[in-house]
Amino acid sequence: MKTKKLGKTGQYNPKQIEANKLKQLKIACEKMVGKGSFDMFSALCKNRMTSNRLPALKLKLSGDHNIDPSEFKRYNDLFVSQLNKLTITTLTGETMTLGQYLREAMTLVCYSEIVHELGSANTTKVRAAFEGYQRLTFTQPLLDLMQLIYRFSTLMSDLSASVLEYELNPVFAFGGDSENNHIIIRLIKSRAISIKLDGTKREVIPLQWPNYRGNVTPVSVSPISIGLKHPKESLPVYIQRHALRRLSERIGIVSGLLHQALVDCFKEDKQIRNLTQGGNSLVEFNIYDQKLGYLVCLVHEEMIVIRTFLFLTNDGTPIP
């Protein structure tokens, strides 16, 4: 339904805006619990819902403002477009976009929990209808959102420059304030350092990546788990800048996807497949379950350094 502009560009009829909000809430309600279900809510409750409908979920720049405004706009536009393309299936078998669920549907769920406070005659009926959508029960939309923002962060990250960190806490579905329905993002710069290897100074970059909650954390690994020796139980993992650049040139996919695969090689919740050769560890490197070769790793002082990459097609690459 189109809203009518009044006067200056950007001004809209308030009644039309409220009517459109009500319509969107009704559509969501009927997709969630069936046709005619919106009438379970009292007029007062409907009025409160339209007045206090959740803001559309979007990205918000962190307080340090370390992303260029035009670049941030590009990030937000891309994220919102994906949010409104992904769909979820309701308990009635209907579909709605993830963006619609995290706005209209979550507004309905919220008011179903407090409907008794608004003097509704159908309190028991409303609660029963929305019981299956409680946040700790109907978790698929929340998992979908976590997967979406993680994939988004991956695509926007590059270990040679910066990694995109995000905060889910302000999202209403995760317990955030109803007035601040957004995901905060910032760039965590890569801090390269110079070390001496074989008598020559080399620049190395720390491996770091967001965890499932969005916090960028350094990658560390047990030396023993990859066949190396060191008195410490865990060491941070670095990669030579030259090796990272060459890897990107040779494989030729989006940097973020490549670098995520690099980080995943050192996840200790699974066995890290490796070989030893001449004092080095050859850590198996896979992308989408396809083995491409080995990362050549060694211990240098208080770190593990990825020096280079051996493709399976290279002469001398071991094939176990």
C-alpha positions in Angstrom: 0.0 0.0 0.0 1.5 3.3 -1.1 1.5 6.2 1.4 0.5 9.7 0.3 3.1 12.4 0.6 2.1 15.7 2.1 3.9 18.9 1.4 7.7 18.5 1.3 9.4 15.5 0.0 9.8 12.9 2.8 6.6 13.9 4.7 3.8 11.2 4.9 0.3 11.1 6.2 0.6 9.7 9.8 -2.7 7.9 9.5 -1.5 6.1 6.4 1.8 5.2 8.1 -0.1 3.7 11.1 -2.5 1.8 8.8 0.4 0.3 6.9 2.0 -0.8 10.2 -1.2 -2.4 11.2 -1.5 -4.2 7.8 2.0 -5.6 8.1 1.4 -6.8 11.6 -1.9 -8.5 10.5 -0.1 -10.2 7.6 2.6 -11.5 9.9 0.1 -12.7 12.5 -2.0 -14.7 10.0 1.1 -16.3 8.6 2.2 -17.3 12.1 -1.1 -18.6 13.6 -3.8 -18.6 10.9 -6.3 -16.4 9.1 -8.4 -14.2 11.3 -6.0 -14.6 14.3 -5.2 -10.9 14.4 -8.7 -10.2 15.8 -7.7 -12.0 19.0 -5.9 -8.8 20.0 -7.9 -6.0 21.5 -8.1 -2.6 19.8 -5.9 -1.2 22.6 -3.3 -3.9 22.0 -3.3 -3.3 18.2 -2.8 0.4 18.8 0.1 -0.2 21.1 1.7 -2.6 18.7 1.5 -0.2 15.8 2.9 2.6 17.9 5.7 0.5 19.3 6.5 -1.8 16.3 10.2 -2.8 16.4 12.5 -0.8 14.1 13.7 -2.7 11.0 16.8 -4.7 11.8 19.9 -3.0 10.4 23.6 -2.5 10.9 25.0 0.3 13.1 28.5 1.7 13.1 30.4 1.3 16.3 31.4 4.3 18.4 34.9 4.4 17.1 33.6 5.1 13.5 36.4 3.2 11.8 34.5 2.5 8.6 34.1 5.1 5.9 30.5 6.3 5.8 30.0 5.4 2.1 31.5 2.0 2.7 29.3 1.5 5.8 26.2 2.4 3.7 27.3 -0.3 1.2 27.6 -2.8 4.0 24.2 -2.0 5.4 22.4 -2.0 2.0 23.9 -5.4 1.2 23.0 -6.8 4.6 19.4 -5.5 4.6 18.9 -6.9 1.0 20.0 -10.3 2.2 17.8 -10.1 5.3 14.8 -9.5 3.1 15.6 -12.3 0.6 16.0 -15.1 3.2 12.8 -16.7 4.2 11.7 -18.7 7.3 8.8 -21.2 7.5 6.2 -20.5 10.2 4.5 -23.2 12.3 1.5 -23.0 10.0 3.7 -23.8 6.9 3.6 -20.2 5.6 6.8 -18.3 4.7 7.9 -14.8 5.5 11.2 -13.0 5.1 13.8 -13.1 7.9 13.5 -9.3 8.1 9.8 -9.5 8.5 10.1 -12.1 11.2 12.6 -10.1 13.2 10.4 -7.0 13.0 6.7 -7.7 12.8 6.7 -11.3 14.1 8.9 -10.4 17.1 6.6 -7.5 17.9 3.7 -9.9 17.9 5.5 -12.4 20.1 6.5 -9.6 22.6 2.9 -8.4 22.9 1.6 -12.0 23.2 3.7 -12.1 26.4 2.2 -9.0 27.9 -1.3 -9.1 26.5 -2.8 -9.6 30.0 -1.5 -6.2 31.0 -3.7 -4.5 28.3 -7.0 -5.9 29.4 -7.5 -8.4 26.6 -10.4 -10.8 26.8 -8.4 -13.4 24.9 -5.3 -13.5 27.0 -5.2 -17.3 27.3 -6.0 -17.8 23.6 -3.3 -15.4 22.5 -0.7 -16.9 24.7 -1.5 -20.4 23.5 -1.4 -19.3 19.8 2.1 -17.8 20.1 3.5 -20.2 22.6 5.5 -22.1 19.9 7.2 -18.8 18.9 8.9 -18.1 22.2 12.6 -17.1 21.7 13.9 -20.2 23.5 11.6 -22.5 21.5 11.4 -21.2 17.9 15.1 -20.7 17.4 15.6 -21.3 13.7 15.2 -17.5 12.7 17.9 -16.6 15.3 20.2 -19.3 13.9 19.5 -18.0 10.4 20.4 -14.5 11.5 23.7 -15.7 13.1 24.6 -17.6 10.0 23.8 -14.6 7.8 25.9 -12.1 9.7 28.7 -14.6 10.0 28.7 -15.1 6.2 28.5 -11.3 5.8 31.4 -10.8 8.1 33.4 -13.4 6.2 32.8 -11.7 2.8 33.9 -8.3 4.2 37.0 -9.5 5.9 40.6 -9.8 4.7 43.4 -10.9 7.0 45.9 -8.7 5.2 43.9 -5.6 6.2 41.1 -6.0 8.7 38.4 -8.3 9.9 34.8 -7.4 10.5 33.6 -7.7 14.1 30.0 -7.5 15.1 27.8 -7.4 18.3 24.4 -9.2 18.4 23.5 -8.0 21.9 21.5 -5.0 20.7 19.2 -7.1 18.5 15.8 -7.4 20.2 15.6 -11.2 19.4 18.7 -11.7 21.5 17.5 -9.7 24.4 18.3 -6.2 23.2 16.3 -3.0 23.8 13.2 -2.7 21.6 14.2 0.8 20.6 17.7 -0.3 19.3 17.1 -3.3 17.0 20.5 -3.3 15.3 23.8 -5.1 14.9 26.9 -3.1 15.7 29.9 -3.5 13.4 33.5 -2.4 13.4 36.8 -3.3 11.7 39.6 -4.9 13.6 42.8 -4.0 11.9 45.4 -6.6 11.3 48.6 -5.8 13.2 51.5 -7.2 11.2 54.9 -7.6 12.9 58.4 -8.1 11.5 60.4 -11.2 12.5 63.7 -12.6 11.3 63.5 -16.0 9.5 66.6 -17.5 7.9 68.5 -14.3 8.6 66.0 -12.2 6.7 63.3 -9.9 8.1 59.8 -11.2 7.2 56.4 -9.5 7.8 53.9 -11.9 9.4 50.1 -11.3 10.0 48.2 -12.8 12.9 45.3 -15.2 12.1 42.2 -13.8 13.8 38.5 -14.4 13.0 35.0 -13.7 14.5 33.6 -16.4 16.8 29.9 -17.4 16.7 29.0 -14.3 18.7 31.0 -12.0 16.4 34.0 -11.3 18.7 37.2 -11.3 16.7 39.6 -13.7 18.5 43.2 -14.7 17.7 43.8 -18.1 16.4 46.0 -20.3 18.5 46.8 -24.0 18.4 48.6 -26.6 20.4 52.0 -27.3 18.8 51.6 -31.0 19.6 48.4 -31.2 17.7 50.2 -30.4 14.5 53.3 -32.4 15.2 55.6 -29.6 16.5 57.4 -29.2 19.9 57.2 -26.3 22.3 57.0 -26.0 26.1 53.8 -24.0 25.9 50.5 -25.7 25.4 49.2 -23.2 22.9 50.8 -20.7 20.5 49.3 -17.9 18.3 49.3 -18.6 14.6 50.8 -16.1 12.1 51.2 -16.2 8.3 53.9 -14.5 6.2 52.3 -11.7 4.2 54.0 -13.0 1.1 52.5 -16.4 1.6 49.0 -15.0 2.1 49.3 -12.9 -1.0 50.6 -15.9 -3.1 47.8 -18.1 -1.8 45.2 -15.5 -2.8 46.7 -15.2 -6.3 46.9 -19.0 -6.8 43.4 -19.9 -5.6 41.6 -16.8 -6.8 38.4 -16.8 -4.7 37.0 -14.0 -2.5 39.6 -13.2 0.1 37.2 -13.7 3.1 36.2 -17.2 2.0 39.8 -18.2 1.5 40.9 -16.7 4.8 38.1 -18.4 6.7 39.2 -21.7 5.2 42.7 -20.9 6.4 41.5 -20.2 10.0 39.3 -23.4 10.0 42.5 -25.5 9.4 43.5 -24.9 13.0 40.2 -25.6 14.8 41.0 -27.9 17.6 37.5 -29.2 18.0 38.4 -31.7 15.3 41.6 -33.6 14.5 44.0 -31.4 12.6 45.3 -33.5 9.8 49.1 -33.0 9.3 52.4 -34.5 8.3 55.9 -33.7 9.5 58.7 -33.0 7.0 62.2 -31.7 7.9 61.2 -30.2 11.2 58.1 -28.5 9.7 54.5 -29.4 10.0 52.4 -29.7 6.8 48.9 -28.9 7.8 46.2 -30.1 5.4 44.4 -27.3 3.6 40.9 -27.8 2.4 38.2 -25.6 0.8 34.6 -26.9 0.7 35.9 -30.4 1.7 38.3 -30.4 -1.2 42.0 -31.0 -0.3 44.2 -28.5 -2.2 47.5 -29.0 -0.4 49.4 -28.2 2.7 50.3 -25.2 4.9 54.0 -25.3 5.8 54.2 -24.4 9.5 57.1 -24.0 11.9 57.7 -22.8 15.5 59.4 -19.4 15.8 60.0 -18.2 19.3 56.5 -17.8 20.9 54.4 -18.3 17.7 53.6 -20.7 14.9 54.3 -19.3 11.5 52.8 -20.4 8.2 55.7 -19.9 5.8 54.2 -21.1 2.5 51.7 -23.3 0.8 52.3 -26.5 -1.2 49.7 -27.4 -3.8 49.1 -31.1 -4.4 50.3 -30.5 -8.0 53.7 -29.1 -6.8 56.8 -31.3 -7.3 57.8 -32.8 -4.0 54.5 -32.3 -2.3 53.8 -35.5 -0.2 50.7 -37.5 -1.2 49.9 -39.8 1.8 
